[in-house]
Amino acid sequence: MAKITRKDVRDLVDMAAKRSPWQAHEALKLVRMLLNRALDDELVGRNPAIGIPAPSTDRSRVRVLKPWELEAVVEKLPDRWRAFALLGAYASLRWSELVAVKRDDIDLEERTLRIDEKVVEVRGRFEWGEPKTKDSARIVHLPEVAVIPLAEHMLLFPPLRGAVNPRCEGLVFYGERKGPVRRHVFRLVWDRACRAAGLGDIRPEWLRHTGASLAYAASKDMKAVASRLGHTSTRMMDTVYVEVYSEVSRQIADAIDLLVRESTTQAHS
C-alpha cells in the first residue's frame, strides 16, 4: 500500500468514471477509507487519496411518462413485451429485479410481487444474487393495470421450465435462449415502439421513474414510495423523482386557492 501514488488513485477514478460517475465516486470513497485505516495502523505515511476531487454525479433529467404515453408505447410493443414494460413501470422495479421475476414470486389473487433476488449481466454472463440492499427485499402490491396483463402474459408465454441453469427455472420473462432478458435486446424493441408512438428517445430505465412518480402523485407519501422502490431513505426521491413535485406543487396551490375562496365567501356571507 505504501507504493500507491496519487496518480494511481486518479487513474483508478478515471477508469471507473468511464463506466459510471457514481461508481467512480464510490471507488474513491472506498480507497480513501482503506488508506485512512492503513494510515491509522502506521502502514503508510500519508493518504494519497486525500484532496483528489470526486467526479460529478449530476444526473441527467429524467423523463416521466404520463399514463397515456406509457399505454401508447405498450400498444406498439409485441405481445411478449407488454406485461414486461407495464410491470417495470407500475411496480417501479429495477432492471435487475424485473428480469429476475419468477412465477413463485407472484400472487395474482393478493396482487403482490415478492422481490428477493436479482440478476445482472456482466460481460455477457448473468450473475444471480440477493437484492441491492436489505430494504430492496420487499413485497410490492400491484395495481390491476399491471396484474391483468401479467396474468395474460403467463397464459400466452408460460413461465420457463427445463432451463439449462436451474436459477432460471420459473422465469416469467425470458429470452430466446431460455435465459434472462438481455437489456440490449429489449432496448431495440422498446426504441422501435417509442418511435412508432411518436415519443422519441425514452430510456427503459425511466419506466421505474414513471412508476415512482405515479405512486407519489397518488399517495403524497414520500416514505411509502421510497419503501416501494426498495430505498433505504427518501434521498433518492428528492434527487431523482423531483419532476413529479411540479404537479403536486400545482395541486397544493389549487388547494390553497380553494381554501382562500371558501374562507372569503364565508367572511362575506
C-alpha atoms as an extended CHARMM CRD file, in Angstrom:
* protein
*
       269  EXT
         1         1  MET       CA              0.0000000000        0.0000000000        0.0000000000  PROA      1               0.0000000000
         2         2  ALA       CA              2.9220000000        2.3170000000        0.5950000000  PROA      2               0.0000000000
         3         3  LYS       CA              3.6250000000        2.2140000000       -3.1510000000  PROA      3               0.0000000000
         4         4  ILE       CA              0.2340000000        3.6870000000       -4.0720000000  PROA      4               0.0000000000
         5         5  THR       CA              0.6210000000        7.1740000000       -5.5520000000  PROA      5               0.0000000000
         6         6  ARG       CA             -1.8170000000        9.9820000000       -6.2560000000  PROA      6               0.0000000000
         7         7  LYS       CA             -1.5410000000        9.1290000000       -9.9440000000  PROA      7               0.0000000000
         8         8  ASP       CA             -2.6020000000        5.5590000000       -9.1670000000  PROA      8               0.0000000000
         9         9  VAL       CA             -5.6950000000        6.8480000000       -7.3830000000  PROA      9               0.0000000000
        10        10  ARG       CA             -6.5320000000        9.3020000000      -10.1850000000  PROA      10              0.0000000000
        11        11  ASP       CA             -6.1360000000        6.5250000000      -12.7910000000  PROA      11              0.0000000000
        12        12  LEU       CA             -8.4900000000        4.2860000000      -10.7920000000  PROA      12              0.0000000000
        13        13  VAL       CA            -11.1040000000        7.0400000000      -10.5370000000  PROA      13              0.0000000000
        14        14  ASP       CA            -10.8040000000        7.9140000000      -14.2350000000  PROA      14              0.0000000000
        15        15  MET       CA            -11.1990000000        4.2610000000      -15.2320000000  PROA      15              0.0000000000
        16        16  ALA       CA            -14.3030000000        3.8650000000      -13.0390000000  PROA      16              0.0000000000
        17        17  ALA       CA            -15.7460000000        7.1360000000      -14.3660000000  PROA      17              0.0000000000
        18        18  LYS       CA            -15.7980000000        5.6920000000      -17.8980000000  PROA      18              0.0000000000
        19        19  ARG       CA            -18.4330000000        3.2320000000      -16.6590000000  PROA      19              0.0000000000
        20        20  SER       CA            -20.3030000000        5.4980000000      -14.2700000000  PROA      20              0.0000000000
        21        21  PRO       CA            -19.5450000000        8.6800000000      -12.2970000000  PROA      21              0.0000000000
        22        22  TRP       CA            -21.3570000000        7.0960000000       -9.3680000000  PROA      22              0.0000000000
        23        23  GLN       CA            -19.0330000000        4.0620000000       -9.4820000000  PROA      23              0.0000000000
        24        24  ALA       CA            -16.0410000000        6.4040000000       -9.6280000000  PROA      24              0.0000000000
        25        25  HSD       CA            -17.3450000000        8.3300000000       -6.6350000000  PROA      25              0.0000000000
        26        26  GLU       CA            -17.8070000000        5.1110000000       -4.6270000000  PROA      26              0.0000000000
        27        27  ALA       CA            -14.3810000000        3.7940000000       -5.6960000000  PROA      27              0.0000000000
        28        28  LEU       CA            -12.6600000000        6.9610000000       -4.4930000000  PROA      28              0.0000000000
        29        29  LYS       CA            -14.5400000000        6.8350000000       -1.1890000000  PROA      29              0.0000000000
        30        30  LEU       CA            -13.5060000000        3.2130000000       -0.6470000000  PROA      30              0.0000000000
        31        31  VAL       CA             -9.8430000000        3.8820000000       -1.4750000000  PROA      31              0.0000000000
        32        32  ARG       CA             -9.7800000000        6.8300000000        0.9120000000  PROA      32              0.0000000000
        33        33  MET       CA            -11.2530000000        4.7260000000        3.6920000000  PROA      33              0.0000000000
        34        34  LEU       CA             -8.7710000000        1.8720000000        3.2030000000  PROA      34              0.0000000000
        35        35  LEU       CA             -5.7990000000        4.2110000000        3.0760000000  PROA      35              0.0000000000
        36        36  ASN       CA             -7.0180000000        6.0400000000        6.1730000000  PROA      36              0.0000000000
        37        37  ARG       CA             -7.0920000000        2.7430000000        8.0260000000  PROA      37              0.0000000000
        38        38  ALA       CA             -3.6010000000        1.9520000000        6.7790000000  PROA      38              0.0000000000
        39        39  LEU       CA             -2.5150000000        5.3820000000        7.9970000000  PROA      39              0.0000000000
        40        40  ASP       CA             -4.0160000000        4.7350000000       11.4380000000  PROA      40              0.0000000000
        41        41  ASP       CA             -2.1470000000        1.4250000000       11.6020000000  PROA      41              0.0000000000
        42        42  GLU       CA              1.0720000000        3.1930000000       10.5260000000  PROA      42              0.0000000000
        43        43  LEU       CA              1.3410000000        1.0550000000        7.4120000000  PROA      43              0.0000000000
        44        44  VAL       CA              1.6570000000        4.1670000000        5.2430000000  PROA      44              0.0000000000
        45        45  GLY       CA              2.9820000000        7.6360000000        5.9660000000  PROA      45              0.0000000000
        46        46  ARG       CA              0.2380000000        9.5390000000        4.1480000000  PROA      46              0.0000000000
        47        47  ASN       CA             -3.0460000000        9.0730000000        2.3200000000  PROA      47              0.0000000000
        48        48  PRO       CA             -2.5340000000        9.8790000000       -1.3920000000  PROA      48              0.0000000000
        49        49  ALA       CA             -6.3030000000        9.8510000000       -1.9850000000  PROA      49              0.0000000000
        50        50  ILE       CA             -6.8680000000       12.9250000000        0.1820000000  PROA      50              0.0000000000
        51        51  GLY       CA             -7.5870000000       16.0210000000       -1.8980000000  PROA      51              0.0000000000
        52        52  ILE       CA             -8.3730000000       14.1790000000       -5.1220000000  PROA      52              0.0000000000
        53        53  PRO       CA            -11.7320000000       15.5660000000       -6.3190000000  PROA      53              0.0000000000
        54        54  ALA       CA            -14.6330000000       13.2000000000       -6.7770000000  PROA      54              0.0000000000
        55        55  PRO       CA            -16.2250000000       13.1840000000      -10.2370000000  PROA      55              0.0000000000
        56        56  SER       CA            -19.5050000000       14.9870000000      -10.6900000000  PROA      56              0.0000000000
        57        57  THR       CA            -22.5140000000       12.7410000000      -10.1520000000  PROA      57              0.0000000000
        58        58  ASP       CA            -25.1170000000       15.0940000000      -11.5480000000  PROA      58              0.0000000000
        59        59  ARG       CA            -27.9420000000       13.0780000000      -13.0580000000  PROA      59              0.0000000000
        60        60  SER       CA            -29.4300000000       13.7720000000      -16.4420000000  PROA      60              0.0000000000
        61        61  ARG       CA            -33.0240000000       14.9650000000      -16.4460000000  PROA      61              0.0000000000
        62        62  VAL       CA            -35.4770000000       12.1060000000      -16.0860000000  PROA      62              0.0000000000
        63        63  ARG       CA            -38.4580000000       11.9200000000      -18.4410000000  PROA      63              0.0000000000
        64        64  VAL       CA            -41.5510000000       10.8240000000      -16.5260000000  PROA      64              0.0000000000
        65        65  LEU       CA            -44.1760000000        9.3390000000      -18.8240000000  PROA      65              0.0000000000
        66        66  LYS       CA            -47.8330000000       10.1770000000      -18.4720000000  PROA      66              0.0000000000
        67        67  PRO       CA            -50.0740000000        7.0800000000      -18.1970000000  PROA      67              0.0000000000
        68        68  TRP       CA            -51.4470000000        7.6810000000      -21.6860000000  PROA      68              0.0000000000
        69        69  GLU       CA            -47.9010000000        7.9240000000      -23.0820000000  PROA      69              0.0000000000
        70        70  LEU       CA            -46.9370000000        4.6350000000      -21.4570000000  PROA      70              0.0000000000
        71        71  GLU       CA            -50.0360000000        2.9710000000      -22.8620000000  PROA      71              0.0000000000
        72        72  ALA       CA            -49.2610000000        4.3670000000      -26.3140000000  PROA      72              0.0000000000
        73        73  VAL       CA            -45.8110000000        2.7590000000      -26.2650000000  PROA      73              0.0000000000
        74        74  VAL       CA            -47.1090000000       -0.5370000000      -24.8460000000  PROA      74              0.0000000000
        75        75  GLU       CA            -49.6580000000       -0.7740000000      -27.6730000000  PROA      75              0.0000000000
        76        76  LYS       CA            -46.7660000000       -0.6950000000      -30.1450000000  PROA      76              0.0000000000
        77        77  LEU       CA            -44.8050000000       -3.4260000000      -28.3590000000  PROA      77              0.0000000000
        78        78  PRO       CA            -45.0130000000       -7.1010000000      -29.4070000000  PROA      78              0.0000000000
        79        79  ASP       CA            -47.2220000000       -9.1980000000      -27.1120000000  PROA      79              0.0000000000
        80        80  ARG       CA            -44.2010000000      -10.7530000000      -25.3810000000  PROA      80              0.0000000000
        81        81  TRP       CA            -43.0340000000       -7.3920000000      -24.0430000000  PROA      81              0.0000000000
        82        82  ARG       CA            -46.2210000000       -5.6290000000      -22.9800000000  PROA      82              0.0000000000
        83        83  ALA       CA            -46.5540000000       -7.0340000000      -19.4600000000  PROA      83              0.0000000000
        84        84  PHE       CA            -42.7910000000       -6.6740000000      -19.0490000000  PROA      84              0.0000000000
        85        85  ALA       CA            -42.9520000000       -2.9130000000      -19.6140000000  PROA      85              0.0000000000
        86        86  LEU       CA            -46.1060000000       -2.4230000000      -17.5480000000  PROA      86              0.0000000000
        87        87  LEU       CA            -44.7300000000       -4.3690000000      -14.5930000000  PROA      87              0.0000000000
        88        88  GLY       CA            -41.4640000000       -2.4580000000      -14.7580000000  PROA      88              0.0000000000
        89        89  ALA       CA            -43.3740000000        0.8110000000      -14.5680000000  PROA      89              0.0000000000
        90        90  TYR       CA            -46.3010000000        0.1600000000      -12.2510000000  PROA      90              0.0000000000
        91        91  ALA       CA            -44.2550000000       -1.9240000000       -9.7840000000  PROA      91              0.0000000000
        92        92  SER       CA            -41.3180000000        0.5380000000      -10.0200000000  PROA      92              0.0000000000
        93        93  LEU       CA            -38.7620000000       -2.2440000000      -10.3780000000  PROA      93              0.0000000000
        94        94  ARG       CA            -35.0480000000       -2.0080000000      -11.0270000000  PROA      94              0.0000000000
        95        95  TRP       CA            -33.9600000000       -3.7180000000      -14.2330000000  PROA      95              0.0000000000
        96        96  SER       CA            -32.0940000000       -6.3930000000      -12.2390000000  PROA      96              0.0000000000
        97        97  GLU       CA            -35.2890000000       -7.1260000000      -10.2790000000  PROA      97              0.0000000000
        98        98  LEU       CA            -37.6120000000       -7.1190000000      -13.2860000000  PROA      98              0.0000000000
        99        99  VAL       CA            -35.5930000000       -9.6590000000      -15.2640000000  PROA      99              0.0000000000
       100       100  ALA       CA            -35.4090000000      -11.9430000000      -12.2000000000  PROA      100             0.0000000000
       101       101  VAL       CA            -39.1790000000      -12.1920000000      -11.5910000000  PROA      101             0.0000000000
       102       102  LYS       CA            -40.3620000000      -15.8030000000      -11.2470000000  PROA      102             0.0000000000
       103       103  ARG       CA            -43.7930000000      -17.3910000000      -11.1080000000  PROA      103             0.0000000000
       104       104  ASP       CA            -43.4590000000      -18.2550000000       -7.4270000000  PROA      104             0.0000000000
       105       105  ASP       CA            -42.8670000000      -14.5730000000       -6.6400000000  PROA      105             0.0000000000
       106       106  ILE       CA            -46.3150000000      -13.6090000000       -7.9140000000  PROA      106             0.0000000000
       107       107  ASP       CA            -49.6170000000      -13.8980000000       -6.0570000000  PROA      107             0.0000000000
       108       108  LEU       CA            -52.2850000000      -12.8650000000       -8.5450000000  PROA      108             0.0000000000
       109       109  GLU       CA            -55.1280000000      -13.1570000000       -6.0470000000  PROA      109             0.0000000000
       110       110  GLU       CA            -53.4250000000      -10.9170000000       -3.4910000000  PROA      110             0.0000000000
       111       111  ARG       CA            -51.9170000000       -8.7650000000       -6.2620000000  PROA      111             0.0000000000
       112       112  THR       CA            -48.4370000000       -8.9290000000       -4.7750000000  PROA      112             0.0000000000
       113       113  LEU       CA            -44.9240000000       -9.4350000000       -6.0930000000  PROA      113             0.0000000000
       114       114  ARG       CA            -42.0860000000      -10.6510000000       -3.8850000000  PROA      114             0.0000000000
       115       115  ILE       CA            -38.6330000000       -9.2320000000       -4.6190000000  PROA      115             0.0000000000
       116       116  ASP       CA            -35.9390000000      -11.4380000000       -3.0940000000  PROA      116             0.0000000000
       117       117  GLU       CA            -33.2850000000      -11.8210000000       -5.7830000000  PROA      117             0.0000000000
       118       118  LYS       CA            -31.7390000000      -10.0600000000       -8.7270000000  PROA      118             0.0000000000
       119       119  VAL       CA            -29.7610000000      -10.9220000000      -11.8370000000  PROA      119             0.0000000000
       120       120  VAL       CA            -27.1760000000       -8.7030000000      -13.5210000000  PROA      120             0.0000000000
       121       121  GLU       CA            -25.3480000000       -9.0860000000      -16.8130000000  PROA      121             0.0000000000
       122       122  VAL       CA            -21.5710000000       -8.8310000000      -16.5010000000  PROA      122             0.0000000000
       123       123  ARG       CA            -19.5220000000       -9.1070000000      -19.6910000000  PROA      123             0.0000000000
       124       124  GLY       CA            -22.2180000000      -11.1560000000      -21.3620000000  PROA      124             0.0000000000
       125       125  ARG       CA            -22.7510000000      -13.5130000000      -18.4040000000  PROA      125             0.0000000000
       126       126  PHE       CA            -25.6240000000      -13.4870000000      -15.9360000000  PROA      126             0.0000000000
       127       127  GLU       CA            -24.8870000000      -13.3590000000      -12.2380000000  PROA      127             0.0000000000
       128       128  TRP       CA            -27.6150000000      -14.0670000000       -9.6870000000  PROA      128             0.0000000000
       129       129  GLY       CA            -27.6490000000      -12.6560000000       -6.2010000000  PROA      129             0.0000000000
       130       130  GLU       CA            -29.6130000000      -11.0310000000       -3.4280000000  PROA      130             0.0000000000
       131       131  PRO       CA            -31.3070000000       -7.6490000000       -3.8940000000  PROA      131             0.0000000000
       132       132  LYS       CA            -29.2120000000       -4.4850000000       -3.8770000000  PROA      132             0.0000000000
       133       133  THR       CA            -29.7720000000       -3.7230000000       -0.1600000000  PROA      133             0.0000000000
       134       134  LYS       CA            -31.6600000000       -5.2900000000        2.7460000000  PROA      134             0.0000000000
       135       135  ASP       CA            -34.5030000000       -2.8360000000        2.0890000000  PROA      135             0.0000000000
       136       136  SER       CA            -34.6130000000       -3.9480000000       -1.5470000000  PROA      136             0.0000000000
       137       137  ALA       CA            -36.0470000000       -7.3140000000       -0.4480000000  PROA      137             0.0000000000
       138       138  ARG       CA            -39.7240000000       -6.4310000000       -0.2540000000  PROA      138             0.0000000000
       139       139  ILE       CA            -43.3150000000       -7.1550000000       -1.1890000000  PROA      139             0.0000000000
       140       140  VAL       CA            -44.7860000000       -4.8580000000       -3.8350000000  PROA      140             0.0000000000
       141       141  HSD       CA            -48.5640000000       -4.5530000000       -4.1650000000  PROA      141             0.0000000000
       142       142  LEU       CA            -49.6050000000       -4.3570000000       -7.7920000000  PROA      142             0.0000000000
       143       143  PRO       CA            -52.3550000000       -2.2770000000       -9.3850000000  PROA      143             0.0000000000
       144       144  GLU       CA            -54.7880000000       -4.0640000000      -11.6710000000  PROA      144             0.0000000000
       145       145  VAL       CA            -53.3110000000       -2.2830000000      -14.6910000000  PROA      145             0.0000000000
       146       146  ALA       CA            -50.2240000000       -4.4540000000      -14.1290000000  PROA      146             0.0000000000
       147       147  VAL       CA            -51.8690000000       -7.6300000000      -12.7710000000  PROA      147             0.0000000000
       148       148  ILE       CA            -54.2590000000       -8.3160000000      -15.6540000000  PROA      148             0.0000000000
       149       149  PRO       CA            -51.6110000000       -8.0210000000      -18.4230000000  PROA      149             0.0000000000
       150       150  LEU       CA            -49.2480000000      -10.1140000000      -16.2690000000  PROA      150             0.0000000000
       151       151  ALA       CA            -51.8260000000      -12.9060000000      -15.9370000000  PROA      151             0.0000000000
       152       152  GLU       CA            -52.4950000000      -12.8070000000      -19.6800000000  PROA      152             0.0000000000
       153       153  HSD       CA            -48.7640000000      -12.9000000000      -20.3810000000  PROA      153             0.0000000000
       154       154  MET       CA            -48.2630000000      -16.0660000000      -18.3350000000  PROA      154             0.0000000000
       155       155  LEU       CA            -51.0510000000      -17.7670000000      -20.2850000000  PROA      155             0.0000000000
       156       156  LEU       CA            -49.5080000000      -16.8390000000      -23.6290000000  PROA      156             0.0000000000
       157       157  PHE       CA            -45.8980000000      -17.3550000000      -22.5300000000  PROA      157             0.0000000000
       158       158  PRO       CA            -45.7950000000      -19.8980000000      -19.6700000000  PROA      158             0.0000000000
       159       159  PRO       CA            -43.0280000000      -19.4490000000      -17.0780000000  PROA      159             0.0000000000
       160       160  LEU       CA            -39.7580000000      -21.0530000000      -18.0690000000  PROA      160             0.0000000000
       161       161  ARG       CA            -39.3300000000      -24.7820000000      -17.4440000000  PROA      161             0.0000000000
       162       162  GLY       CA            -36.3920000000      -27.0470000000      -18.2250000000  PROA      162             0.0000000000
       163       163  ALA       CA            -33.8070000000      -24.2750000000      -18.2010000000  PROA      163             0.0000000000
       164       164  VAL       CA            -30.1390000000      -25.2170000000      -18.5020000000  PROA      164             0.0000000000
       165       165  ASN       CA            -29.3860000000      -23.0420000000      -15.4840000000  PROA      165             0.0000000000
       166       166  PRO       CA            -31.5550000000      -24.0810000000      -12.5020000000  PROA      166             0.0000000000
       167       167  ARG       CA            -31.5860000000      -20.4590000000      -11.3140000000  PROA      167             0.0000000000
       168       168  CYS       CA            -33.6910000000      -19.6250000000      -14.3860000000  PROA      168             0.0000000000
       169       169  GLU       CA            -36.4880000000      -22.0720000000      -13.5590000000  PROA      169             0.0000000000
       170       170  GLY       CA            -39.8160000000      -20.2910000000      -13.3820000000  PROA      170             0.0000000000
       171       171  LEU       CA            -38.7040000000      -17.0610000000      -15.0470000000  PROA      171             0.0000000000
       172       172  VAL       CA            -41.7370000000      -15.0950000000      -16.1810000000  PROA      172             0.0000000000
       173       173  PHE       CA            -39.7850000000      -13.1200000000      -18.7960000000  PROA      173             0.0000000000
       174       174  TYR       CA            -37.0020000000      -14.8060000000      -20.7200000000  PROA      174             0.0000000000
       175       175  GLY       CA            -35.0410000000      -14.6520000000      -23.9530000000  PROA      175             0.0000000000
       176       176  GLU       CA            -34.8720000000      -16.9700000000      -26.9430000000  PROA      176             0.0000000000
       177       177  ARG       CA            -32.0360000000      -18.9210000000      -25.3340000000  PROA      177             0.0000000000
       178       178  LYS       CA            -34.1290000000      -19.6560000000      -22.2440000000  PROA      178             0.0000000000
       179       179  GLY       CA            -32.2830000000      -17.2240000000      -20.0240000000  PROA      179             0.0000000000
       180       180  PRO       CA            -32.9290000000      -13.7700000000      -18.5400000000  PROA      180             0.0000000000
       181       181  VAL       CA            -33.8220000000      -10.8990000000      -20.8510000000  PROA      181             0.0000000000
       182       182  ARG       CA            -30.7840000000       -9.0230000000      -22.1210000000  PROA      182             0.0000000000
       183       183  ARG       CA            -31.0090000000       -5.2620000000      -21.7960000000  PROA      183             0.0000000000
       184       184  HSD       CA            -29.8200000000       -4.5090000000      -25.3450000000  PROA      184             0.0000000000
       185       185  VAL       CA            -32.3870000000       -6.9110000000      -26.8190000000  PROA      185             0.0000000000
       186       186  PHE       CA            -35.2730000000       -5.1860000000      -25.0880000000  PROA      186             0.0000000000
       187       187  ARG       CA            -33.8340000000       -1.7480000000      -25.8660000000  PROA      187             0.0000000000
       188       188  LEU       CA            -34.0910000000       -2.4050000000      -29.6040000000  PROA      188             0.0000000000
       189       189  VAL       CA            -37.7430000000       -3.4300000000      -29.3150000000  PROA      189             0.0000000000
       190       190  TRP       CA            -38.5250000000       -0.5880000000      -26.9180000000  PROA      190             0.0000000000
       191       191  ASP       CA            -36.9320000000        2.0720000000      -29.1210000000  PROA      191             0.0000000000
       192       192  ARG       CA            -38.9790000000        0.9440000000      -32.1430000000  PROA      192             0.0000000000
       193       193  ALA       CA            -42.1870000000        1.1290000000      -30.0920000000  PROA      193             0.0000000000
       194       194  CYS       CA            -41.3320000000        4.6060000000      -28.8100000000  PROA      194             0.0000000000
       195       195  ARG       CA            -40.7200000000        5.8770000000      -32.3210000000  PROA      195             0.0000000000
       196       196  ALA       CA            -43.9440000000        4.2900000000      -33.5320000000  PROA      196             0.0000000000
       197       197  ALA       CA            -45.8120000000        6.0040000000      -30.6820000000  PROA      197             0.0000000000
       198       198  GLY       CA            -44.2360000000        9.3290000000      -31.6300000000  PROA      198             0.0000000000
       199       199  LEU       CA            -42.4230000000        9.7930000000      -28.3180000000  PROA      199             0.0000000000
       200       200  GLY       CA            -38.7980000000        9.8300000000      -29.4520000000  PROA      200             0.0000000000
       201       201  ASP       CA            -35.9560000000        8.7550000000      -27.1780000000  PROA      201             0.0000000000
       202       202  ILE       CA            -37.3220000000        7.2690000000      -23.9410000000  PROA      202             0.0000000000
       203       203  ARG       CA            -34.9340000000        5.1870000000      -21.8480000000  PROA      203             0.0000000000
       204       204  PRO       CA            -36.2680000000        1.8790000000      -20.4920000000  PROA      204             0.0000000000
       205       205  GLU       CA            -34.9600000000        2.7400000000      -17.0070000000  PROA      205             0.0000000000
       206       206  TRP       CA            -37.3850000000        5.6680000000      -16.9600000000  PROA      206             0.0000000000
       207       207  LEU       CA            -40.1830000000        3.1190000000      -16.5350000000  PROA      207             0.0000000000
       208       208  ARG       CA            -39.1350000000        2.8240000000      -12.8760000000  PROA      208             0.0000000000
       209       209  HSD       CA            -39.0500000000        6.6100000000      -12.5340000000  PROA      209             0.0000000000
       210       210  THR       CA            -42.5020000000        6.8280000000      -14.0940000000  PROA      210             0.0000000000
       211       211  GLY       CA            -43.8950000000        4.3220000000      -11.6010000000  PROA      211             0.0000000000
       212       212  ALA       CA            -42.2860000000        6.1560000000       -8.6880000000  PROA      212             0.0000000000
       213       213  SER       CA            -43.7610000000        9.4530000000       -9.8140000000  PROA      213             0.0000000000
       214       214  LEU       CA            -47.2280000000        7.9630000000      -10.2510000000  PROA      214             0.0000000000
       215       215  ALA       CA            -47.0080000000        6.3530000000       -6.8130000000  PROA      215             0.0000000000
       216       216  TYR       CA            -46.0810000000        9.6590000000       -5.2160000000  PROA      216             0.0000000000
       217       217  ALA       CA            -48.7260000000       11.6120000000       -7.1190000000  PROA      217             0.0000000000
       218       218  ALA       CA            -51.3180000000        9.0710000000       -5.9340000000  PROA      218             0.0000000000
       219       219  SER       CA            -50.2000000000        8.8470000000       -2.3010000000  PROA      219             0.0000000000
       220       220  LYS       CA            -48.3040000000       12.0650000000       -1.4750000000  PROA      220             0.0000000000
       221       221  ASP       CA            -46.3550000000        9.7990000000        0.8900000000  PROA      221             0.0000000000
       222       222  MET       CA            -42.6150000000       10.0020000000        0.2230000000  PROA      222             0.0000000000
       223       223  LYS       CA            -41.6450000000        7.3560000000        2.7910000000  PROA      223             0.0000000000
       224       224  ALA       CA            -44.1630000000        4.8480000000        1.4500000000  PROA      224             0.0000000000
       225       225  VAL       CA            -42.9330000000        5.3470000000       -2.1110000000  PROA      225             0.0000000000
       226       226  ALA       CA            -39.2880000000        5.0190000000       -1.0220000000  PROA      226             0.0000000000
       227       227  SER       CA            -40.1880000000        1.7280000000        0.6460000000  PROA      227             0.0000000000
       228       228  ARG       CA            -41.9930000000        0.5690000000       -2.5030000000  PROA      228             0.0000000000
       229       229  LEU       CA            -38.8550000000        1.3290000000       -4.5050000000  PROA      229             0.0000000000
       230       230  GLY       CA            -36.6320000000       -0.5530000000       -2.0720000000  PROA      230             0.0000000000
       231       231  HSD       CA            -34.7160000000        2.5490000000       -0.9660000000  PROA      231             0.0000000000
       232       232  THR       CA            -33.2400000000        2.8950000000        2.4990000000  PROA      232             0.0000000000
       233       233  SER       CA            -34.1920000000        6.5790000000        2.6660000000  PROA      233             0.0000000000
       234       234  THR       CA            -36.1290000000        9.2770000000        0.8330000000  PROA      234             0.0000000000
       235       235  ARG       CA            -32.9390000000       10.9020000000       -0.5280000000  PROA      235             0.0000000000
       236       236  MET       CA            -33.3670000000        9.3450000000       -3.9570000000  PROA      236             0.0000000000
       237       237  MET       CA            -36.9210000000       10.6580000000       -4.0960000000  PROA      237             0.0000000000
       238       238  ASP       CA            -35.5490000000       14.1460000000       -3.5870000000  PROA      238             0.0000000000
       239       239  THR       CA            -32.7660000000       13.8670000000       -6.1760000000  PROA      239             0.0000000000
       240       240  VAL       CA            -34.2270000000       11.6470000000       -8.9050000000  PROA      240             0.0000000000
       241       241  TYR       CA            -38.0060000000       11.8310000000       -8.8280000000  PROA      241             0.0000000000
       242       242  VAL       CA            -38.2850000000       15.5520000000       -8.1630000000  PROA      242             0.0000000000
       243       243  GLU       CA            -40.0230000000       16.1180000000      -11.5190000000  PROA      243             0.0000000000
       244       244  VAL       CA            -43.3250000000       14.8900000000      -10.1240000000  PROA      244             0.0000000000
       245       245  TYR       CA            -43.2580000000       17.5960000000       -7.4610000000  PROA      245             0.0000000000
       246       246  SER       CA            -44.2010000000       20.2500000000      -10.0080000000  PROA      246             0.0000000000
       247       247  GLU       CA            -47.5650000000       18.5340000000      -10.4270000000  PROA      247             0.0000000000
       248       248  VAL       CA            -48.0260000000       18.1390000000       -6.6710000000  PROA      248             0.0000000000
       249       249  SER       CA            -46.9800000000       21.7540000000       -6.1660000000  PROA      249             0.0000000000
       250       250  ARG       CA            -49.7180000000       22.8780000000       -8.5310000000  PROA      250             0.0000000000
       251       251  GLN       CA            -52.2160000000       20.7380000000       -6.6450000000  PROA      251             0.0000000000
       252       252  ILE       CA            -51.1650000000       22.4250000000       -3.4040000000  PROA      252             0.0000000000
       253       253  ALA       CA            -51.5340000000       25.8610000000       -4.9870000000  PROA      253             0.0000000000
       254       254  ASP       CA            -55.0130000000       24.9420000000       -6.2460000000  PROA      254             0.0000000000
       255       255  ALA       CA            -55.9460000000       23.6670000000       -2.7860000000  PROA      255             0.0000000000
       256       256  ILE       CA            -54.7940000000       26.9700000000       -1.2530000000  PROA      256             0.0000000000
       257       257  ASP       CA            -56.9220000000       28.8840000000       -3.7560000000  PROA      257             0.0000000000
       258       258  LEU       CA            -59.9200000000       26.7590000000       -2.7970000000  PROA      258             0.0000000000
       259       259  LEU       CA            -59.4040000000       27.3680000000        0.9160000000  PROA      259             0.0000000000
       260       260  VAL       CA            -58.9960000000       31.1090000000        0.3670000000  PROA      260             0.0000000000
       261       261  ARG       CA            -62.1760000000       31.3060000000       -1.7420000000  PROA      261             0.0000000000
       262       262  GLU       CA            -64.1500000000       29.3220000000        0.8160000000  PROA      262             0.0000000000
       263       263  SER       CA            -62.8400000000       31.4710000000        3.6850000000  PROA      263             0.0000000000
       264       264  THR       CA            -63.5360000000       34.6830000000        1.8050000000  PROA      264             0.0000000000
       265       265  THR       CA            -67.0210000000       33.5600000000        0.8690000000  PROA      265             0.0000000000
       266       266  GLN       CA            -67.8160000000       32.7020000000        4.4970000000  PROA      266             0.0000000000
       267       267  ALA       CA            -66.4730000000       36.0450000000        5.6910000000  PROA      267             0.0000000000
       268       268  HSD       CA            -68.7220000000       37.9720000000        3.3080000000  PROA      268             0.0000000000
       269       269  SER       CA            -71.8380000000       35.8630000000        3.8260000000  PROA      269             0.0000000000
